[in-house]
Amino acid sequence: METRLPQLIRGLLASAGEAGLRPSRIAHYERCCGEVDRFCVKRQIGAYSPGVVVLFEAEQDARLAEGLISRGEHRALTKTAGLLADFGAAGQVRWAVRRGFMPPVDPIFAGALEEYESSLEGILATGSISSLTGEARRFLTWLTGRGHAELGSVTAEDVRGYLVDVAPKHPSGMGGVTSALTRLFGFFNARGWCDLNVTSMLAPVGPRRQRALPAFTHQEVAQLLEAIDTRTARGKRDHAMVLLAVQTGLRGCDIARLRLEDIDWRRDEIRIVQSKTGQPLTLPLSAPVGNAIADWLLNARPDSAAPEVFTRLNAPFRELAGSPGKSLMARWLGLSGINREPCDGKTFHGLRRSTGTWLIESGADAELASQVLGHSSIDSARAYIRLADDLLRGCCLPLIGLETTVGELR
């Protein structure tokens, strides 16, 4: 049976969504389907059949042998080609859903969960909404397993029982769980669905202790930039990424996802939508940063259709995955001569802390620093005040005139 490929791709991706695959996983299969589609368009193949799969796999074998793709990419592409053929033959495929997938919540609570998620939209970033609704889904599923058919029957003992059950899965702390449940029950209370107030029960016993990780000094940043070998393609890319982090304060995830269209070369500006907060941010593009990015784009970036500015150096030449900032720092910090200690905060994100600290030290107030760094709350910028040692010393009160004797201290 032969079926048109675009129809198969739409059906396969729809099937993945119905099976509950994560959006990132569906995007992965969509990208692989795009490779299959380009293969067929190039060879003017109109209908998809098992014979096309054989041809496609043969080309991927050749690409793997020539080192143009990795084994992981080869496996992903050939698997997708096979899935398309299976879907064309049977109209369905059996998806393997990763651990952590939660089945649909029971219909008796589905409406409440949907309204709760809608109440968060436009207020919180996508990642925060996903985290909160995920915890809500787990809690409501747990309630269903305990025989609850309505929210009004939930008691404090139920909440405690849930916390006891999930505690082993959160060895680093239950703060995220209790915070999510407090917000969930606040929504239920406001809707009149449940009278149980969990605020006092789930309130933290004491104030949260925040650790002020140190930032890089100006000298250390200069050492790091000097250690990067800009004669190589890797060096040009990493140098541009570090300089961009230091001079703009952008998060590593936003630098990795920076797209070519985000840079306005005429206005010397960078315009992005932040991954963490979902909020737009516009920053000036200084001459040194612009020159470093241009050097990478014109003289080192592989010929790639990827929309991202920074890409892999080896095939497939797509966006940087994983934690590129971590591998970058591991690569160059050792050559820079910067002293390292465990948990000393000298990471790629530490460059952002440095930028925030230098802003405060230059005389900028917390509100301005918060705007430059793209914080959703000014409170996030206060952490950089703790790192501005010289300014904090100026806040110390002298003890002249307040001398005491040994007897007064007894």
C-alpha positions in Angstrom: 0.0 0.0 0.0 1.4 3.4 -1.0 0.5 6.6 0.8 1.5 10.2 0.2 4.3 11.1 2.6 2.8 14.4 4.0 -0.3 12.6 5.0 1.7 9.9 6.8 3.8 12.5 8.6 0.7 14.3 9.9 -0.8 11.1 11.0 2.3 9.8 12.7 2.9 13.0 14.7 -0.8 13.1 15.7 -0.5 9.5 16.9 2.5 10.5 19.0 0.6 13.3 20.6 -2.4 11.0 21.4 0.0 8.5 23.0 1.2 11.2 25.4 4.8 11.7 24.1 6.4 14.8 25.4 6.5 17.9 23.2 10.2 17.7 22.9 10.0 14.1 21.8 7.3 14.9 19.2 9.6 17.7 17.9 12.4 15.2 17.6 10.3 12.9 15.4 9.0 15.9 13.4 12.6 16.9 12.6 13.4 13.3 11.5 10.3 13.2 9.4 11.5 16.4 7.7 14.8 14.6 6.8 12.7 11.7 5.2 10.6 14.3 3.4 13.6 16.1 2.0 15.0 12.7 0.8 11.8 12.0 -1.1 11.5 15.5 -2.6 15.1 15.4 -3.8 14.4 12.1 -5.6 10.9 13.1 -6.7 9.3 10.2 -4.8 5.6 10.9 -4.6 4.4 7.9 -2.7 5.9 6.3 0.4 6.4 2.6 0.6 8.7 0.0 2.2 10.9 0.2 -0.8 11.6 3.9 -0.1 12.6 2.9 3.4 15.3 0.6 2.0 16.6 3.4 -0.2 16.6 5.9 2.7 18.4 3.5 5.1 21.0 2.8 2.5 21.8 6.6 2.2 22.0 6.9 6.0 24.4 4.0 6.1 26.6 5.8 3.6 26.4 9.0 5.5 27.4 7.2 8.7 30.3 5.5 7.0 31.6 8.9 5.7 31.2 10.5 9.2 28.5 12.9 8.1 26.1 11.8 10.9 26.6 10.2 14.3 25.4 6.7 15.2 22.6 8.3 17.3 21.4 10.4 14.4 21.6 7.3 12.1 19.5 5.3 14.6 16.9 8.1 14.9 16.5 8.6 11.2 16.2 5.0 10.2 13.7 4.4 13.1 11.5 7.2 12.0 11.6 6.0 8.4 10.4 2.6 9.6 7.7 4.1 11.8 6.3 6.0 8.8 6.1 2.7 6.9 4.5 0.9 9.8 1.9 3.7 10.2 1.2 3.6 6.5 0.6 -0.2 6.6 -1.4 -0.4 9.9 -2.7 3.1 10.5 -1.0 3.0 14.0 2.3 2.4 15.7 3.2 1.3 19.2 4.9 4.1 21.0 7.4 3.6 23.9 6.6 6.4 26.3 9.5 7.4 28.6 9.3 7.1 32.3 7.8 10.1 34.0 4.8 10.1 31.7 1.6 10.6 33.6 -1.6 9.1 32.2 -4.6 11.3 31.7 -6.2 12.4 35.0 -9.5 10.8 35.9 -12.5 12.5 34.2 -13.9 13.5 37.6 -10.9 15.8 38.1 -10.0 16.6 34.5 -12.2 19.8 34.4 -10.6 21.1 37.6 -7.1 20.5 36.3 -7.9 22.2 33.0 -9.2 25.3 34.7 -6.2 25.4 37.0 -3.8 25.3 34.0 -5.8 28.0 32.3 -5.5 30.2 35.4 -1.7 30.0 35.2 -1.4 31.0 31.5 -0.2 34.5 30.9 1.0 34.7 34.5 3.9 32.2 34.6 6.4 31.0 32.2 5.7 27.8 30.2 8.2 25.7 32.3 6.7 26.8 35.6 3.2 26.0 34.3 4.4 22.6 33.3 5.9 21.9 36.7 2.9 23.1 38.7 0.3 21.2 36.5 2.5 18.1 36.6 2.5 18.1 40.4 -1.3 18.8 40.4 -1.8 15.9 38.0 0.1 13.5 40.2 -1.8 14.6 43.3 -5.2 14.3 41.7 -4.3 10.8 40.3 -3.2 9.9 43.8 -6.6 11.0 45.2 -8.4 8.9 42.6 -6.4 5.9 43.8 -7.6 6.6 47.3 -11.2 6.5 46.3 -11.9 10.3 46.3 -14.6 11.3 43.9 -14.8 15.0 44.8 -12.4 17.7 46.0 -14.6 18.6 49.0 -13.8 15.3 50.6 -10.0 15.9 50.8 -8.7 16.2 54.3 -5.4 17.3 55.9 -4.6 13.6 56.5 -4.8 13.0 52.7 -2.3 15.8 52.0 0.1 14.4 54.6 -0.3 10.9 53.2 0.6 12.2 49.7 3.6 14.0 51.0 4.8 10.8 52.8 4.3 8.7 49.7 6.2 11.1 47.3 9.0 12.1 49.7 11.4 9.3 48.6 11.3 10.7 45.1 12.5 14.1 46.3 15.7 13.4 48.2 16.9 17.0 47.7 13.8 18.5 49.4 10.1 18.9 49.3 9.9 22.6 48.8 8.7 22.4 45.2 6.0 19.9 46.1 4.6 21.9 49.1 4.7 25.1 47.1 2.8 23.5 44.2 0.2 22.1 46.5 -0.2 25.4 48.4 -0.9 27.1 45.1 -3.3 24.3 43.9 -5.4 24.4 47.0 -5.5 28.2 46.9 -7.1 27.9 43.5 -9.5 25.2 44.8 -10.4 27.5 47.8 -11.0 30.5 45.5 -13.4 28.4 43.3 -15.3 27.1 46.3 -14.5 23.5 45.5 -12.6 22.7 48.7 -12.6 24.3 52.2 -9.3 22.8 53.3 -6.7 25.5 53.8 -3.2 24.0 53.6 -1.2 27.3 53.8 -0.2 27.0 57.5 0.3 23.2 57.3 2.7 23.5 54.3 4.4 26.7 55.4 8.2 26.3 55.7 9.4 26.0 59.3 12.1 28.7 58.9 13.3 31.1 56.2 14.8 29.7 53.2 18.6 29.7 53.3 20.1 31.1 50.2 23.7 30.6 49.3 25.5 33.4 47.6 27.7 31.8 45.0 30.7 33.9 44.1 31.2 35.6 40.7 34.2 35.8 38.4 36.5 38.8 38.9 37.4 41.0 35.9 40.9 39.5 35.9 39.5 35.9 35.8 37.2 36.8 32.9 40.1 38.3 31.0 42.1 35.1 31.7 39.3 32.9 30.4 38.9 34.9 27.2 42.6 34.9 26.6 42.8 31.1 27.0 40.3 30.5 24.2 42.1 29.8 21.0 40.2 31.9 18.4 42.3 30.5 15.6 40.0 27.4 15.6 36.4 27.1 14.7 35.6 25.8 18.2 37.5 28.7 19.7 35.7 31.3 17.6 32.3 29.9 18.7 33.2 29.6 22.4 34.8 33.0 22.5 31.7 34.6 21.0 29.5 32.7 23.5 31.5 33.8 26.6 31.8 37.4 25.4 28.0 37.4 24.8 27.4 36.1 28.3 29.7 38.5 30.0 28.6 41.7 28.2 24.8 41.0 28.1 24.2 38.7 31.1 22.1 36.3 29.0 21.4 32.9 30.4 23.3 30.0 28.8 20.0 28.5 27.5 19.1 31.7 25.8 22.6 32.0 24.2 22.4 28.4 23.0 18.9 29.1 21.4 19.8 32.5 20.0 18.6 32.6 16.4 20.0 34.4 13.4 16.8 36.4 13.2 17.2 37.6 16.8 20.1 39.9 15.9 19.3 43.3 14.4 22.6 44.2 12.9 21.3 47.6 11.7 20.2 48.7 15.1 22.9 46.8 17.0 20.3 45.0 19.1 19.5 41.5 20.3 15.8 40.7 20.7 14.7 37.4 22.3 12.0 35.8 24.2 13.6 34.3 27.3 13.3 30.6 27.8 12.9 30.7 31.6 10.4 33.6 32.0 8.8 33.6 28.6 9.2 37.4 28.6 10.7 39.4 25.7 14.0 41.1 26.2 16.0 43.6 24.1 19.7 44.2 24.7 22.3 46.3 23.0 24.8 44.5 20.8 28.2 46.0 21.6 31.0 46.2 18.9 33.2 43.5 20.6 30.3 41.0 20.9 29.1 41.8 17.4 32.6 41.3 15.9 33.0 38.0 17.7 29.7 36.7 16.5 30.4 37.9 12.9 33.8 36.2 13.0 32.1 32.9 14.0 29.3 33.2 11.4 31.5 34.3 8.5 34.7 32.2 9.1 33.8 29.2 11.2 30.1 28.3 11.3 29.4 25.1 9.3 27.1 25.4 6.3 23.8 24.6 8.1 20.1 25.3 7.6 19.7 25.5 11.4 18.2 28.8 12.5 20.4 29.0 15.6 23.5 31.2 15.7 25.6 28.7 17.5 25.7 25.1 16.1 27.5 21.9 16.5 30.9 21.6 14.7 30.3 18.0 13.7 27.5 16.5 11.7 24.6 16.9 12.0 25.2 20.6 12.1 22.2 21.5 14.2 21.6 23.4 17.4 23.7 22.9 20.5 22.1 20.3 22.8 22.5 19.3 26.4 24.6 21.8 28.5 26.9 23.5 26.1 28.0 26.0 28.7 29.2 23.2 31.0 31.4 21.6 28.3 32.7 25.0 27.2 33.9 25.9 30.7 35.4 22.4 31.2 37.3 22.9 28.0 38.9 26.3 28.7 38.9 26.9 32.4 41.8 24.5 32.9 43.9 26.3 30.3 43.1 29.7 31.8 44.9 29.2 35.1 41.9 30.1 37.2 41.8 28.3 40.5 38.9 25.9 40.9 37.3 24.4 43.9 34.3 22.1 44.3 31.0 24.1 44.2 32.8 27.4 43.8 30.2 28.8 41.4 32.7 29.2 38.6 30.4 28.0 35.9 29.0 29.4 32.7 26.0 30.8 34.7 28.7 32.4 36.9 29.4 34.8 34.1 25.8 36.0 34.4 26.4 36.6 38.1 29.5 38.5 37.3 27.6 40.8 35.0 24.9 41.4 37.6 27.5 42.2 40.3 29.4 44.6 38.0 26.2 46.4 37.2 25.5 46.9 41.0 29.1 48.0 41.6 28.9 50.5 38.7 26.1 52.3 40.6 23.1 50.8 38.9 20.2 50.1 41.3 18.5 46.7 41.7 15.6 47.7 39.4 17.9 48.6 36.5 20.0 45.4 37.0 16.8 43.4 37.0 15.7 44.9 33.7 19.0 44.3 32.0 19.2 40.7 33.2 15.6 40.0 32.2 14.4 39.0 35.7 10.6 38.5 36.2 11.0 40.0 39.8 13.3 42.6 41.2 14.0 40.3 44.1 16.1 38.1 41.8 18.6 41.0 41.4 19.1 41.5 45.1 21.4 38.4 45.1 24.0 40.5 43.2 24.1 43.1 46.0 25.4 40.4 48.3 28.3 39.8 46.0 29.3 43.5 45.8 31.8 43.4 48.7 33.2 46.9 48.3 29.8 48.5 48.4 28.7 46.4 51.3 31.7 47.5 53.3 30.5 51.1 52.9 27.3 50.1 54.7 29.1 49.1 57.9 28.6 51.5 60.8 31.7 52.6 62.7 32.0 51.6 66.4 33.8 54.7 67.4 32.2 56.0 70.6 30.5 52.7 71.3 33.4 51.1 73.1 32.6 48.7 75.9 34.6 47.3 78.8 35.1 43.6 79.6 32.7 44.0 82.6 29.9 45.2 80.4 30.2 42.1 78.2 29.7 39.7 81.1 
